[in-house]
Amino acid sequence: MNIKNTNQWKKHNDQIEQEGHTVIAGVYSTGEIDSITEKIKKSDQTNSSFRKSEDLFAIRQFFKEIPEVKNLIFNENLRKVISELFGSDFFVIKSMYFDKPASSNWYVAYHQDLTISVDRKAKLTDYGPWTVKQNQFAVQPPVHILENIMTVRIHLDETNAENGALKVISGSHLKGIFRPEQIDWSREVETSCKVPKGGIMIMKPLLLRSSARTTNNHRRRVIHIEFSNVLLPDSLNWSELLNLNDC
């Protein structure tokens, strides 16, 4: 990881604040990635948190399903990134693993992440609509909750425009709830976010982004982790609250 001075941290922080995303290379070595993927291969994949199809393999509540991977994910480099760019009081609120096989032609349209995962359904002002899938509760919270969240995407494979790298509308996270049909393509610029193997992409949930189909038949494996430092109201809890001291 080639961040050695304050100016580099400031550059990444400014990119997150102004553009809604940034990329940091070299957070994980090849050996660390191999260890992470080996843990995933050896996991029990029989319960409902594991989703398998020809186009996608996904693990919901990743750290709950494979807790032994936490000490590998939260290495010294990632802890340094979190400390410098998020702050000392942020904790994990959601974790997922995605594996798009080389043959997958799964396209994801432009969208924002507008829901959070919680432990139960509750009647709260400005929280809704609600969804429940396999006993996992999700709800759209007030915008200020979404604006506080930071997302880290750990890339276990090199990802570029040819194998489904995220395409984003830089700065769209500053516009609140911004529907794809509102995009003015005469003014907005689409950016493809190339991330090297072992690198991470940090982004804001309200950043508009999409993912294209693969054209080079290369695999795409990503660990998606969301962080916040805000507790939810009226005893509502994040479904995966995890303090970094426990990792």
Backbone bond lengths (Angstrom), bond angles and torsions (degrees), N, CA, C in turn:
res aa  C-N    CA-C-N  psi(-1)  N-CA   C-N-CA  omega(-1)  CA-C   N-CA-C  phi
1 M - - - 1.460 - - 1.519 108.61 -
2 N 1.309 116.41 123.31 1.457 120.66 -170.41 1.525 113.15 -101.22
3 I 1.331 115.92 50.84 1.461 120.01 175.55 1.521 107.19 -113.76
4 K 1.328 116.35 104.32 1.460 120.23 -171.77 1.520 113.33 -118.08
5 N 1.329 117.30 -6.06 1.455 117.57 -176.80 1.519 111.04 -144.89
6 T 1.314 114.88 167.48 1.459 121.92 -177.20 1.512 111.81 -61.53
7 N 1.322 117.56 -34.86 1.467 120.08 -178.25 1.524 111.79 -63.00
8 Q 1.330 117.33 -36.55 1.459 120.00 178.58 1.519 111.46 -66.51
9 W 1.337 116.90 -41.94 1.463 119.17 176.88 1.521 110.61 -63.25
10 K 1.332 116.31 -40.74 1.463 120.11 178.97 1.527 110.55 -62.73
11 K 1.321 116.89 -39.72 1.466 120.61 178.57 1.523 110.82 -59.43
12 H 1.333 116.86 -47.30 1.460 119.80 -179.32 1.527 111.13 -67.27
13 N 1.331 116.59 -39.72 1.460 119.45 178.52 1.521 110.92 -63.00
14 D 1.324 117.34 -42.82 1.470 121.29 178.98 1.531 110.77 -63.37
15 Q 1.330 116.80 -40.00 1.461 119.73 178.96 1.529 111.26 -63.64
16 I 1.324 116.36 -40.36 1.466 119.67 178.08 1.520 110.36 -63.98
17 E 1.331 116.55 -46.43 1.459 120.37 -176.71 1.522 112.15 -67.77
18 Q 1.335 117.29 -41.85 1.457 120.89 -173.22 1.524 113.32 -90.11
19 E 1.333 116.98 -39.17 1.457 120.95 -174.86 1.528 112.51 -104.45
20 G 1.343 117.06 -19.54 1.454 120.77 179.45 1.512 114.85 89.67
21 H 1.334 117.42 3.81 1.470 120.10 -177.94 1.518 110.14 -163.36
22 T 1.333 115.11 157.80 1.464 121.85 172.05 1.521 108.28 -157.15
23 V 1.330 116.90 159.99 1.470 122.80 -179.74 1.520 108.87 -123.15
24 I 1.331 116.02 134.68 1.467 122.08 177.01 1.523 108.03 -125.48
25 A 1.315 116.92 122.54 1.462 122.25 -178.30 1.524 111.11 -87.95
26 G 1.334 115.65 160.00 1.458 121.45 169.14 1.506 116.19 70.12
27 V 1.314 118.52 26.43 1.461 120.33 178.44 1.530 110.72 -75.01
28 Y 1.351 116.41 -29.62 1.467 121.68 179.64 1.525 110.15 -127.06
29 S 1.310 115.58 140.61 1.458 121.25 175.07 1.526 109.18 -81.45
30 T 1.334 116.08 166.92 1.463 120.57 176.35 1.518 111.08 -60.01
31 G 1.324 116.68 -39.40 1.460 120.53 178.54 1.520 112.33 -63.81
32 E 1.324 116.85 -40.04 1.466 120.52 178.63 1.527 110.94 -65.60
33 I 1.322 116.46 -41.10 1.464 120.15 178.13 1.529 110.31 -63.36
34 D 1.328 117.14 -42.62 1.461 120.94 177.93 1.531 111.19 -59.78
35 S 1.333 116.53 -40.21 1.471 120.39 179.76 1.523 110.91 -66.63
36 I 1.320 116.74 -40.50 1.469 121.20 178.94 1.526 110.35 -63.91
37 T 1.316 116.43 -48.66 1.464 119.81 -177.85 1.531 111.59 -65.50
38 E 1.317 117.47 -32.02 1.464 120.71 177.92 1.528 110.77 -66.39
39 K 1.345 116.85 -40.24 1.458 120.52 176.43 1.526 110.91 -60.79
40 I 1.332 116.71 -40.74 1.465 120.94 179.89 1.528 110.22 -65.24
41 K 1.331 116.53 -43.93 1.469 120.79 -179.68 1.522 111.99 -59.98
42 K 1.328 117.54 -35.79 1.450 122.15 -174.93 1.527 113.20 -86.62
43 S 1.338 117.83 -3.02 1.464 121.01 -176.22 1.524 111.93 -74.40
44 D 1.323 115.39 155.94 1.465 121.96 174.72 1.528 108.20 -77.25
45 Q 1.316 117.22 113.72 1.460 121.92 -172.22 1.529 112.72 -109.42
46 T 1.326 115.82 33.64 1.466 119.47 -173.40 1.524 114.46 -98.22
47 N 1.348 118.46 -12.78 1.469 117.31 -175.21 1.524 112.37 -93.08
48 S 1.325 116.13 -179.65 1.461 121.83 -170.18 1.520 114.31 -72.52
49 S 1.322 118.30 -13.21 1.467 120.39 178.33 1.529 112.14 -76.26
50 F 1.336 115.63 -11.09 1.459 120.61 178.10 1.521 108.60 -101.40
51 R 1.317 115.83 126.82 1.468 121.16 -179.71 1.521 108.62 -117.82
52 K 1.336 116.23 125.12 1.462 120.24 -178.25 1.518 110.21 -128.26
53 S 1.334 114.74 135.57 1.461 121.57 172.40 1.526 107.05 -152.15
54 E 1.314 116.28 -178.93 1.468 119.69 177.87 1.521 111.49 -66.85
55 D 1.335 116.71 -27.72 1.465 121.28 -174.36 1.520 114.25 -99.94
56 L 1.331 117.87 -14.53 1.461 118.74 -172.20 1.520 111.11 -158.84
57 F 1.344 114.92 140.46 1.455 122.35 166.66 1.520 105.80 -122.31
58 A 1.324 117.64 122.51 1.462 120.85 -177.10 1.523 110.07 -133.88
59 I 1.329 115.50 147.96 1.456 121.73 175.74 1.524 108.06 -124.98
60 R 1.326 116.87 114.33 1.454 121.59 174.38 1.529 108.76 -81.10
61 Q 1.322 116.42 155.50 1.465 121.70 -179.44 1.531 109.91 47.24
62 F 1.306 113.81 55.27 1.460 123.53 -171.43 1.529 112.67 -54.36
63 F 1.333 117.16 -46.22 1.459 119.69 -177.15 1.529 112.37 -72.26
64 K 1.321 117.13 -27.34 1.459 119.56 175.28 1.527 110.79 -72.57
65 E 1.320 116.21 -36.96 1.465 120.39 -177.23 1.523 112.31 -78.26
66 I 1.339 116.54 -35.46 1.474 120.15 -178.73 1.537 108.38 -130.41
67 P 1.329 117.94 69.32 1.479 120.60 -174.94 1.520 113.88 -62.35
68 E 1.337 116.52 -26.18 1.467 119.22 -177.44 1.527 113.11 -68.48
69 V 1.338 117.46 -8.90 1.459 120.22 -179.98 1.531 111.93 -86.69
70 K 1.331 117.55 -11.52 1.468 120.44 -172.66 1.527 113.02 -60.50
71 N 1.334 116.95 -43.71 1.471 118.70 -177.69 1.516 111.78 -68.34
72 L 1.342 117.99 -21.92 1.465 121.11 176.20 1.524 110.83 -80.04
73 I 1.330 116.40 -39.36 1.464 120.82 -179.94 1.522 110.76 -67.36
74 F 1.331 116.28 -47.15 1.464 119.90 -175.78 1.519 109.99 -89.96
75 N 1.331 114.22 65.47 1.462 119.92 176.80 1.524 110.40 -77.86
76 E 1.301 116.78 -179.58 1.466 120.75 -177.57 1.524 111.75 -60.20
77 N 1.324 116.64 -39.01 1.462 120.13 -178.17 1.525 112.08 -64.83
78 L 1.348 117.36 -48.27 1.462 119.00 -179.12 1.524 110.95 -65.02
79 R 1.307 117.17 -39.16 1.471 119.82 177.54 1.525 110.78 -60.83
80 K 1.321 116.90 -37.74 1.463 120.91 178.06 1.528 110.13 -65.47
81 V 1.329 117.42 -43.38 1.464 121.55 178.17 1.522 110.24 -59.11
82 I 1.335 116.94 -48.10 1.462 120.80 -178.72 1.521 111.07 -61.91
83 S 1.323 116.55 -44.50 1.461 121.22 -179.76 1.526 111.91 -61.39
84 E 1.332 116.78 -44.03 1.461 121.07 -175.05 1.528 112.83 -77.54
85 L 1.327 117.88 -36.83 1.463 120.47 -171.89 1.523 114.49 -104.01
86 F 1.335 117.79 -24.28 1.458 120.33 179.80 1.522 111.19 -103.70
87 G 1.304 116.21 -55.52 1.457 122.29 -174.88 1.516 110.07 130.87
88 S 1.323 115.88 169.27 1.458 121.13 -173.76 1.525 113.66 -80.30
89 D 1.342 117.30 -10.38 1.467 119.63 -174.01 1.525 113.87 -105.25
90 F 1.327 118.53 10.61 1.468 121.10 -179.86 1.526 110.54 -83.66
91 F 1.334 115.74 147.45 1.458 122.13 179.76 1.524 108.71 -137.50
92 V 1.327 116.26 162.41 1.463 121.94 -179.64 1.529 109.76 -74.28
93 I 1.345 116.83 137.04 1.458 121.11 176.01 1.532 112.52 -121.80
94 K 1.334 117.73 -13.01 1.463 120.61 -179.54 1.520 109.03 -163.04
95 S 1.346 115.77 144.77 1.469 119.35 176.81 1.526 109.14 -146.38
96 M 1.324 115.10 138.20 1.463 121.60 178.62 1.520 109.58 -144.97
97 Y 1.320 114.84 155.81 1.465 121.74 174.11 1.520 108.08 -123.37
98 F 1.346 115.94 133.56 1.458 121.52 177.57 1.522 109.38 -122.46
99 D 1.304 115.55 137.16 1.465 121.47 173.63 1.522 107.20 -132.74
100 K 1.329 115.67 105.99 1.461 120.18 173.84 1.522 107.24 -95.36
101 P 1.317 118.59 111.24 1.471 121.39 -177.71 1.528 111.93 -61.25
102 A 1.327 114.92 164.67 1.468 120.33 -178.57 1.520 112.02 -58.99
103 S 1.329 116.88 -29.95 1.458 120.53 -177.78 1.523 113.54 -86.94
104 S 1.338 116.87 -3.75 1.463 120.10 -174.88 1.516 111.78 -71.41
105 N 1.315 115.71 134.25 1.465 120.65 173.77 1.519 109.96 -121.35
106 W 1.324 113.99 42.45 1.453 121.63 -178.35 1.524 109.46 -79.36
107 Y 1.319 116.63 121.51 1.458 122.95 179.83 1.522 109.48 -104.31
108 V 1.331 117.31 135.76 1.461 122.07 176.40 1.519 108.17 -115.67
109 A 1.331 117.25 121.37 1.466 122.31 -178.16 1.531 110.92 -73.32
110 Y 1.321 116.32 165.94 1.464 120.83 179.05 1.523 110.46 -57.86
111 H 1.331 115.84 136.02 1.459 121.48 -178.18 1.521 109.89 -162.53
112 Q 1.320 116.70 166.49 1.449 125.05 167.32 1.525 108.19 -114.69
113 D 1.336 117.73 157.48 1.460 120.97 171.62 1.523 107.64 -86.86
114 L 1.323 116.74 107.57 1.463 121.60 -172.46 1.518 113.59 -109.86
115 T 1.333 118.00 -0.55 1.460 119.99 -179.39 1.522 111.02 -121.68
116 I 1.321 114.53 158.52 1.460 121.97 174.77 1.530 108.21 -122.39
117 S 1.323 116.71 156.32 1.458 121.92 178.64 1.524 109.11 -97.59
118 V 1.344 116.06 128.71 1.463 121.43 -176.07 1.524 110.09 -131.73
119 D 1.339 115.76 173.26 1.462 120.26 -172.48 1.512 114.75 -86.47
120 R 1.343 118.36 -14.14 1.458 120.50 -177.43 1.523 109.46 -165.14
121 K 1.326 116.38 173.15 1.457 122.10 175.30 1.520 109.35 -96.93
122 A 1.335 116.31 136.90 1.456 120.71 -178.61 1.524 109.74 -143.58
123 K 1.327 116.19 153.62 1.463 121.43 177.14 1.520 108.52 -87.95
124 L 1.325 115.63 102.08 1.454 121.56 -177.67 1.519 109.46 -131.19
125 T 1.312 116.41 138.08 1.454 120.89 177.06 1.524 109.98 -62.19
126 D 1.321 116.59 133.80 1.470 124.24 176.47 1.528 113.29 73.05
127 Y 1.346 117.49 10.71 1.456 120.43 174.46 1.527 108.48 -110.85
128 G 1.314 117.86 117.80 1.456 121.97 179.42 1.517 110.51 151.83
129 P 1.341 116.41 158.56 1.465 128.44 3.36 1.525 112.85 -75.06
130 W 1.354 113.99 166.55 1.449 121.91 -179.77 1.522 110.51 -108.17
131 T 1.322 116.56 150.53 1.463 121.88 171.10 1.523 108.65 -136.40
132 V 1.320 115.68 152.49 1.464 121.50 176.74 1.519 107.81 -134.10
133 K 1.346 116.23 122.28 1.456 121.30 177.16 1.515 108.43 -131.22
134 Q 1.332 116.00 116.71 1.466 121.98 178.09 1.529 111.07 52.36
135 N 1.345 114.69 47.85 1.466 123.86 177.52 1.527 113.40 65.10
136 Q 1.317 116.97 20.92 1.460 121.55 174.77 1.525 108.42 -111.59
137 F 1.319 115.75 123.12 1.456 122.04 -173.68 1.528 110.10 -96.13
138 A 1.334 115.63 137.14 1.462 121.44 176.80 1.523 108.63 -135.98
139 V 1.331 116.04 147.19 1.459 120.47 -177.95 1.526 108.96 -150.82
140 Q 1.327 115.61 150.67 1.462 119.93 172.28 1.524 107.93 -87.01
141 P 1.337 117.60 118.30 1.461 121.43 -178.25 1.532 110.73 -92.74
142 P 1.324 118.03 177.69 1.462 120.15 171.81 1.533 110.73 -57.73
143 V 1.317 115.76 153.23 1.465 120.75 -174.21 1.524 111.89 -59.40
144 H 1.321 118.19 -34.87 1.473 119.01 -175.83 1.531 111.23 -64.55
145 I 1.340 117.93 -26.62 1.462 120.61 175.50 1.522 109.73 -68.40
146 L 1.329 116.52 -44.28 1.471 121.10 179.42 1.525 111.02 -65.24
147 E 1.325 116.79 -38.62 1.467 120.52 -177.99 1.519 111.81 -66.04
148 N 1.315 117.44 -22.19 1.460 121.45 -178.41 1.526 112.56 -82.52
149 I 1.332 117.66 -20.42 1.466 121.81 -173.24 1.532 111.89 -75.62
150 M 1.314 115.65 142.12 1.460 122.94 173.24 1.528 108.21 -120.21
151 T 1.313 116.62 133.00 1.468 121.49 -178.70 1.528 110.13 -112.80
152 V 1.319 115.58 134.08 1.468 122.49 174.70 1.518 108.30 -115.04
153 R 1.331 116.21 126.90 1.467 122.00 175.74 1.529 107.88 -113.12
154 I 1.330 115.52 113.25 1.457 122.07 -179.28 1.520 108.24 -91.82
155 H 1.331 117.43 123.20 1.460 121.91 -174.68 1.529 110.15 -99.17
156 L 1.329 114.98 114.08 1.462 121.22 179.06 1.521 112.06 -86.81
157 D 1.334 116.30 -7.15 1.466 122.91 174.83 1.526 107.76 -136.89
158 E 1.327 116.43 153.93 1.463 118.64 172.71 1.527 108.87 -62.66
159 T 1.321 115.98 135.34 1.459 121.23 -178.37 1.517 108.95 -127.78
160 N 1.344 115.25 126.50 1.457 120.08 179.69 1.527 109.32 -140.15
161 A 1.325 115.81 -171.39 1.465 120.61 -175.57 1.524 112.52 -62.96
162 E 1.338 116.94 -20.77 1.461 119.96 -176.90 1.521 113.61 -87.57
163 N 1.323 117.96 -16.02 1.466 118.73 179.85 1.528 112.87 -131.82
164 G 1.321 115.05 43.16 1.455 119.81 167.52 1.503 117.09 86.82
165 A 1.338 119.09 24.19 1.462 120.09 174.32 1.526 109.61 -58.61
166 L 1.330 116.10 148.90 1.457 119.14 178.20 1.524 110.73 -63.02
167 K 1.321 115.13 137.90 1.454 122.05 169.04 1.523 106.91 -106.45
168 V 1.331 117.09 130.95 1.462 120.71 -173.06 1.527 111.06 -128.55
169 I 1.325 114.67 158.79 1.461 122.57 170.51 1.519 106.42 -104.81
170 S 1.326 117.02 97.96 1.465 121.12 -175.55 1.523 110.60 -59.12
171 G 1.336 114.88 135.74 1.455 120.98 178.74 1.518 114.27 87.56
172 S 1.317 118.15 -8.15 1.464 120.53 -177.40 1.530 112.12 -67.93
173 H 1.329 117.42 -20.06 1.470 120.40 178.90 1.521 112.43 -67.48
174 L 1.317 117.06 -14.53 1.469 121.72 -178.90 1.526 112.62 -87.27
175 K 1.317 117.14 -1.42 1.461 121.31 -173.94 1.521 113.62 -104.23
176 G 1.331 117.73 12.76 1.454 120.42 -179.39 1.512 111.18 69.33
177 I 1.337 116.94 -145.36 1.447 121.33 176.47 1.520 108.12 -72.15
178 F 1.317 116.19 114.45 1.468 121.87 -170.84 1.521 107.66 -130.78
179 R 1.320 116.62 104.98 1.454 121.56 -175.31 1.528 111.25 -74.27
180 P 1.323 117.01 146.20 1.473 120.22 179.88 1.523 113.44 -55.45
181 E 1.329 116.77 -34.51 1.465 119.55 -179.65 1.523 112.35 -69.08
182 Q 1.333 116.78 -11.09 1.463 120.63 177.67 1.534 112.39 -87.19
183 I 1.325 117.68 -7.25 1.461 120.36 -177.84 1.527 110.33 -63.90
184 D 1.305 115.98 124.98 1.463 121.85 175.26 1.527 107.11 -98.28
185 W 1.341 116.31 98.10 1.456 120.20 -173.82 1.520 112.83 -69.56
186 S 1.314 117.98 -8.84 1.470 119.93 174.32 1.525 111.32 -79.31
187 R 1.348 115.79 -12.74 1.467 120.20 -178.28 1.526 112.59 -120.16
188 E 1.329 116.43 -32.82 1.459 119.97 -175.79 1.529 111.45 -85.86
189 V 1.326 115.01 151.36 1.465 121.31 179.66 1.522 108.78 -119.07
190 E 1.315 116.00 129.71 1.453 122.33 178.08 1.525 109.85 -89.72
191 T 1.340 116.23 131.14 1.457 121.96 -179.41 1.526 109.85 -120.16
192 S 1.331 117.34 131.98 1.456 122.15 174.73 1.527 108.30 -92.22
193 C 1.330 116.92 126.30 1.463 122.09 -172.57 1.528 111.17 -98.85
194 K 1.308 115.97 91.62 1.458 121.70 177.46 1.523 109.48 -73.76
195 V 1.336 116.43 130.88 1.461 121.25 179.13 1.523 108.31 -130.24
196 P 1.326 118.78 125.49 1.466 120.29 179.86 1.525 111.69 -73.08
197 K 1.299 115.95 158.47 1.464 121.42 174.24 1.527 109.44 -56.37
198 G 1.319 117.14 129.89 1.454 121.04 -177.94 1.511 114.11 87.30
199 G 1.323 116.93 -2.19 1.453 121.57 177.21 1.511 111.48 -95.96
200 I 1.335 115.51 173.19 1.453 120.53 177.98 1.525 109.79 -130.13
201 M 1.312 114.43 152.29 1.462 121.90 169.08 1.520 106.96 -114.57
202 I 1.310 116.12 129.11 1.460 121.98 174.69 1.518 107.31 -105.93
203 M 1.328 117.20 135.60 1.460 119.20 -179.73 1.518 110.67 -150.23
204 K 1.325 115.20 162.85 1.446 123.39 174.59 1.526 109.15 -92.34
205 P 1.335 119.19 140.88 1.470 121.06 -177.10 1.526 114.27 -59.54
206 L 1.333 117.90 -29.33 1.459 120.37 -178.34 1.526 112.92 -82.89
207 L 1.324 117.22 2.81 1.459 120.86 174.76 1.525 109.38 -69.19
208 L 1.312 117.59 124.16 1.461 121.10 176.69 1.523 109.20 -71.45
209 R 1.342 116.33 128.01 1.457 118.72 179.17 1.521 110.61 -151.84
210 S 1.325 114.51 162.45 1.459 122.18 177.03 1.519 107.85 -142.59
211 S 1.333 116.23 172.84 1.461 121.57 178.17 1.520 108.52 -137.85
212 A 1.316 116.18 125.33 1.461 121.00 -176.44 1.526 111.32 -84.34
213 R 1.309 115.23 168.41 1.458 121.39 174.08 1.538 110.04 -71.52
214 T 1.314 116.21 152.41 1.456 120.19 177.69 1.529 111.02 -74.22
215 T 1.311 115.09 144.91 1.467 120.01 175.52 1.524 111.87 -121.02
216 N 1.345 117.48 -6.84 1.467 119.80 -178.51 1.528 113.49 -116.66
217 N 1.351 116.43 5.66 1.465 121.47 176.66 1.522 113.38 57.99
218 H 1.343 116.18 38.34 1.455 120.54 175.18 1.524 109.84 -105.66
219 R 1.304 115.98 142.16 1.462 123.26 -178.06 1.531 110.80 -67.30
220 R 1.356 115.99 151.47 1.465 121.50 178.47 1.521 108.94 -134.63
221 R 1.320 116.85 107.34 1.462 121.72 178.78 1.529 109.33 -116.70
222 V 1.328 115.26 128.40 1.463 121.33 -174.94 1.523 109.86 -137.90
223 I 1.325 116.51 136.71 1.466 122.15 169.83 1.522 107.55 -103.70
224 H 1.314 115.88 122.65 1.465 123.75 -174.50 1.528 108.34 -107.81
225 I 1.337 116.74 119.62 1.472 121.67 -178.43 1.526 108.90 -127.78
226 E 1.330 116.70 131.52 1.462 121.51 177.43 1.524 109.75 -110.64
227 F 1.352 115.21 142.00 1.459 122.22 -177.14 1.528 109.74 -127.19
228 S 1.325 115.46 150.99 1.465 121.68 173.46 1.525 108.20 -152.02
229 N 1.335 117.23 166.85 1.464 120.77 170.96 1.523 110.70 -126.51
230 V 1.350 115.84 22.34 1.461 122.17 -177.79 1.527 109.76 -113.35
231 L 1.326 116.89 130.58 1.450 121.53 173.00 1.521 109.24 -87.92
232 L 1.325 117.11 146.93 1.458 122.14 -175.93 1.526 110.88 -84.95
233 P 1.337 117.67 159.27 1.470 120.98 -173.38 1.524 113.61 -80.32
234 D 1.346 115.01 160.95 1.463 123.24 169.00 1.527 113.43 52.42
235 S 1.308 115.69 45.35 1.464 122.09 175.83 1.531 114.39 66.16
236 L 1.322 117.48 8.43 1.462 120.17 171.71 1.518 107.90 -72.91
237 N 1.323 117.09 135.87 1.457 120.73 -175.61 1.518 112.11 -122.93
238 W 1.311 115.89 149.74 1.455 120.76 169.44 1.531 108.07 -61.12
239 S 1.310 117.78 140.13 1.465 119.88 -175.33 1.519 112.56 -71.38
240 E 1.325 118.02 -21.87 1.470 120.39 -175.64 1.519 111.93 -128.74
241 L 1.299 118.83 32.48 1.469 120.45 -176.72 1.527 110.41 -56.17
242 L 1.330 114.18 122.86 1.459 121.31 -176.86 1.515 108.94 -140.51
243 N 1.328 115.84 117.58 1.461 120.74 176.77 1.519 110.17 -78.24
244 L 1.326 115.68 140.24 1.465 119.19 -176.61 1.518 112.01 -65.30
245 N 1.325 117.21 -23.66 1.468 119.53 176.95 1.523 111.97 -66.26
246 D 1.336 116.28 -17.89 1.464 120.95 179.84 1.531 112.37 -93.01
247 C 1.328 116.05 4.44 1.470 120.07 -178.29 1.527 111.39 -101.02
